[in-house]
Structure formats: C-alpha cells, structure tokens
Amino acid sequence: MAMTIHCDIVSAEQEIYSGLVEMLVATGALGELGVGYGHAPLLTSLIPGPVRVIKQNGEEEIFYVS
C-alpha cells in the first residue's frame, strides 16, 4: 500500500475534492511542484492552471484552479 496524504481542494463556495492521495502536482509561482507523503511544510502561491491529484489506486483526477 502506498503512503498517502489527505487533500482538500475548496472554493469560496464549496468543497470540490476531499480524500486520500498519493501525490498532488500543481504549478506554483516558481514552477511545477509535487507534494507527497513526508514532504516538508511549504507555503507558495499557485498560478492559474491544472492541479493533478493522483489517488490511492493510481487513478488521476485533474482540477483547474484560477
């Protein structure tokens, strides 16, 4: 079983996604970043674009942030 982290993606109005993921990949102000189990704490701004969520079963879901 892969190590997972809990991921919440929310808007000002509602919860968009909540669940365990193996990795989250997004584009930050300084480039693409991946966050997985054991990642160091981090605070960065995101630029508009896709956010990829890789779930426990390997399935990938893509959300768009702006």
N, C-alpha and C positions, 0 to 999 in steps of 0.2 A: 504494500500500500504506500502510495506517495505521501509525502508530507504536505500539509495544506495550511492555508491561512483563511480567515474569514474576510470576505469582501462585501462592502456595501457601496452601491452606486445610487445616489439620490439626486433629485432635483429640488427646487424650492417648493414644489407642489406635492411630490410623492416619492416613494421608494421605487427605484427602477430595477435593481437587482440586489439580492442578498443571498449569500451562500458560501460554501467552501470552495476554494480554487487552489490549483497547483501554482499558477502564476498569473500575474496581471501585467500587461505590456501597454504602455501609454507613451505619448510624446510630450516631453517636458520642454521648458524654455531653452534648455541646452542640448536637447537631443532625445532619442528614444531611451526609455528605461524599462527594466523588467523588475518586478517585485515578487519574490517567492519566500518560502519558509526560511526564517533565520536572517532575513535582510535587515540591515542596520536601519534604525529610525531615520526618516528623511522627510523634509518639507520642501516642496518645489511647486512652481506654478505649471499648469498644463496649457498647451496651446490647442486650439480647436482641431479636432481630428478623431480618428478611431481609437478606442480603448479595447484591446483584446483580452478576454477572460478565458483562461484555459482551465476547464473544470476537472474534477477528480477522474472522470472516465476518459479524459483526453479530448473530449468534445470542446470545440472553441466557439465562443459567442462574441459578437462584436457590437459595441455600443458607440455612438458618436457623441462627443462632448463639445460644447461650444462656450 
